[in-house]
Amino acid sequence: MKRYIIYILMLLLWYDATAQPSLSLYYMESVPQSSLLNPARQPRCNMFITVASMSLHTETNIKASKLFTKVDGEWNFITDKNYDYADIKRKFKRGARLNNQMSVELGNVGWRDHNGYWSVGISERFETSAALPSAFFSMLDNGLPNGTRLKFNTLRINACAYHEFAVGYSQKLTENLSVGIRAKYLSGITAIKTDIPKFSVNTGRDQWDFDINASISASFPIEVKNDPDGSISIDSIEMKEMDLHDALKFALPGLRNPGAAVDLGMEYTFNKNFRVSAAVTDLGLIFWTGDANTVKAKGAFTYTGPNIDLDSFFDGTDAGELLTDLADSLKNMVTTSVSHKYFTTGVHPNIYIGGEYTPLHFLSIGLVSRTTLWKSSVSQNFNLSVNVKPYKFFSVMTGLNADIKGCCTADLGFSLKLGPLQYYLMTNGIPIAYRKYNIDGSRFTAPYNVCDFNISTGLNLIFGAKGFKDKPMVNTYSVF
């Protein structure tokens, strides 16, 4: 059963797939979506209309290499009996996490106005964040021997879906300095949020000691009521009956879960060869007022249930009996309550700092840093790219993406314009290092140094791509 527990936990962690455009887009000015990373950026066209666009980003602190350890010359997977848990427990003291974002642009229009650039867009966004405490790896390694103290307070499952309405404007203040702002109204669809200040277990020969202080909040069409004895159980939760009007009110944009966010950016050009830029995006909150339910559990108690051999538990022999008895004890000894007050969630700000060197008018080398602020962690990525962008019909980029966890992957992207129709595809996270592994005697080759993955793709209608209204785009230096 131990192997199946690991598979389930890893599946839950990796399913938790939130949305920021591919970092390789940052210096691809021929693609209008590059302005989503920095609102000061003005697309290389007089007008664009987004037909369809999607981005998906997955970030984790679990390097692929950490799922394997080398024992007696063989690489063993985390489910193998020879796997050494010491390193993974030390690495994930604050938990093994996965953060994901997905965004779908339903419509986006941008146009040039004298020295400025306007944009108006509608998007659907989905964000999730999950973390497994290091205590899970200790249990899988050692079981639960007497005298073990485990802390599960870093356990986290947060997720939300919301509509986004954005209006952006970029202005050249001087010949060298451009600034931009994008204001966003957010309308929440559904959300779940966990908060666990304390959750610990002390094991002994005759008893287990629990100390719990946790809450879970959700905005979803459900009703949570107290049982007759005052407690809350699964039977206390019921789906609300919804007619068509209620369903539309739940899914369509409105005022039931309002929020706001802002993007700020700047770009300074020193000369025709070098410029720097900085931006902060997704700085804001959502207030979840519709169908809000918060369940709190608090208490310290001693469990003296049936004497079950823990080796049998991990083999599946007595797991059902132990878990059922433990659940009954939790219900009887932990104080639970429910409230319907609104709660808030953030939308995970991103900080971009970059510099670009342009030795030729169609070739640039860019370096950009992205820092993403999650509730309990920070992720840091660096992207070095080579961008070939003749602007007329075809642009291509390649480069390397690295983070502070030691992961390093390749980037690849291109945009192709046929008439007014432009298609683009940008990716981060292409594996460049592989190893041969062994799982239960089966050998195979898999990526080694991978943590993150990002893909952005879409279709745009581009008008006036050959130049600005007031000056040519390319022939400032030479005609390409």
Beta strands, then each sheet from edge to edge (+ up, - down):
strand 1: 47-60
strand 2: 68-71
strand 3: 74-77
strand 4: 96-113
strand 5: 116-132
strand 6: 149-151
strand 7: 156-172
strand 8: 177-203
strand 9: 208-219
strand 10: 222-224
strand 11: 237-239
strand 12: 258-271
strand 13: 274-288
strand 14: 292-303
strand 15: 335-339
strand 16: 343-346
strand 17: 350-360
strand 18: 363-373
strand 19: 378-388
strand 20: 394-403
strand 21: 408-418
strand 22: 421-430
strand 23: 434-439
strand 24: 442-447
strand 25: 453-463
sheet 1: 6+ 8- 7+ 5- 4+ 1- 25+ 22- 21+ 20- 19+ 18- 17+ 13- 12+
sheet 2: 6+ 8- 7+ 5- 4+ 1- 25+ 22- 21+ 20- 19+ 18- 17+ 13- 16+
sheet 3: 2+ 3-
sheet 4: 6+ 8- 9+ 14- 15+
sheet 5: 10+ 11-
sheet 6: 23+ 24-
end
